């Protein structure tokens, strides 16, 4: 690793101007952990990726809350191997990533490992994200965190299975904010005119994953250990989170329709690295509250759902809402079709999109209740098997989605006001 | 400010669905009875929801409008009826924000006799550069082998100009003098006005009446080598300055003659396939695929970067110039019910009336349009089955106001009906109270929803715009069968051209083991074996199948 740092993206000597690998951190707010992140990245570059010329690039996105100033205060003169791209106005995550990628190409690096700003990550795992890129074997590296099967339920219930069924790869975190990208792929994405919108933080990450898959780039996963929790994770209410995450996913379905209509079946991707196999504590959940929320949702929102879901699904949900906890089980096929019908309703704008997405919340809680009730006394492996069944159901029901995507049907007669 | 085009793929036009419209007839925002750019921008979400990806604007430049705007009097301004340049800019921004491309009609063969170039030329001394912007002669006997194009209106190619004391040359009406491309200053000026629009972000130029640019004694004055040199110069100029723009050549010729306008990939990117259109109508009336297979099999290959522009109907008549005399007579007998139905070797109807308002015929022909090799062009209003008005003169009968609602003026304008640039269609079958966008948007079984679905489906498969074509020849000639192939996709298309149920046996042994998946509903059909594959098709029924391998 070069021994001197710079505050500019235009270093003064050839040696400084080139890198083999870059660790990038887009920063807009919540920079409390930045010092720890930089120190960990240095260790990754000097110890885990020894022999490679590495740099750490922080993209200062100048958030309105002024937190980027903390980067400077936190690091002081400790700038070894560090490039801070100075703020040029407020940047969305998408634009910050674009700026980072441009620097990666300018410096001739073989790839970039992008690290989330909210919490430090061990050096080994940063290296896991970067190593498949510098070896030239892979173009996109998605993280695979060690998590309890009940943890990250929104990803496991919707994002993972939908991505798997539509894009044909079994990736644990298709919307991760941490990933690795090869130079080859960066050249591709920077050439495309369509760059996700400024106001959407998550979509850019999903967009990169789908671009990797649809562009025929080689994809793998890096083992990352337990996922760290930054304060961002608790920032939004559940309905808002669902609207944000699932809305981004549905938008991506529209963009990539020409790709996923051709994809059949799915494949696992290679894994890289090692991670500790320590037991993970199950998150605390109250299934009784979840079930109540589902039932309340049925009472309050079934009229809205009837705009989105076919009558047969509404009847199944009615039966579920009346079921006692001991026999409450949401069938995987029903869940898959429900998500597909929401995707179709979103595409056709059968009701306002935000309203549609938020109305999914009780249904998601119903699915989660079903998972928890079935798995609370079971070993982790049994819950994983159940999740695998959910993923397979999404694959099996994919023709249902394609058929209706191509030739939509209305579930209710047209009303004449 | 120089604005970029909106496409990132240089071959964007191969995957496009083009929607051809008159600004004049689309939507009137100002209430003066004439459509305008603000109105077009207001309705652009309708076009986006329809799924079209490219808008082809018929002439909108300043003009005395004696030939529907093809008689340009100022190349750097839009006609005041349609708004201002600022309105045009706002429309372009709205289209590009929706990732839609915009093509403009560009008349380069001639101008209006009110264009300042002509005013200047007729007063200039003979032999001067100003005078030589147009083609002059002391006699009207030169270029005697050149035909008269507009038989039913003008009967001559020369007109005497008393001010110039000379005859001037015109292939179209006498008020549209031809530019003289033997004068290098003409091409320079034309390239400059092209720059003007390309710098405003226009994605493509549709060059009107390309074959007639240059005249030579002893020839028909059509498709001359010097004309191709002009087209090449235009293409070179645009390629060198504006990435991802497109040139469309309009040449009403047979496919082998039009082929020349692609050059070696160095002339037009696209050209209309004029002969296909009448033969599609011929085939559906004869209930025999031969007219279609013959013309497409005779269609020569074109360079990789080029594309055919396909259409069922457009702003002109259904031209019969490229069919045989006997075919022309058949078409007149089959498709012209009234004396006003024909003009200029062509039929004057819109699509729906041509097809007797038969929804099944409409669907099967649209399936052909969308699955033949080329880029489909839809003519505004055909997506809702609009009719025509044969009693309006010339080509005005198919250029009536778009029918948006069942309200006054079909929702096109708030003006008093007598102020409209043309009356809306009011007959009981095609009138605006029966046929309009609003009603069809609420009708899940309406033709508009069907078109939206078909456009969306076609957009998922590049094979239709880029793939190869191979006809299969089953015994039953009422059934048209062809394969489209591109990269990993193999699509089997089958269409019943008759009004009754038809069986067909297909030799598909080379695809044994593959499963046909019907593309509209994604329904799996029985696996193909070594034996002939048997299908039946309902009246005017069609299938598109993806041939899929079994999953491992």
Interface residues (C-beta under 8 A of the other chain):
Chain A: X191 X192 X193 X194 X257 X258 X261 X262 X264 X265 X399 X402 X403 X406 X407 X408 X409 X410 X414 X416
Chain B: X8 X99 X442 X443 X444 X453 X456 X457 X459 X460 X461 X462 X488 X489 X519 X520 X521 X522 X523 X524 X548 X551 X552
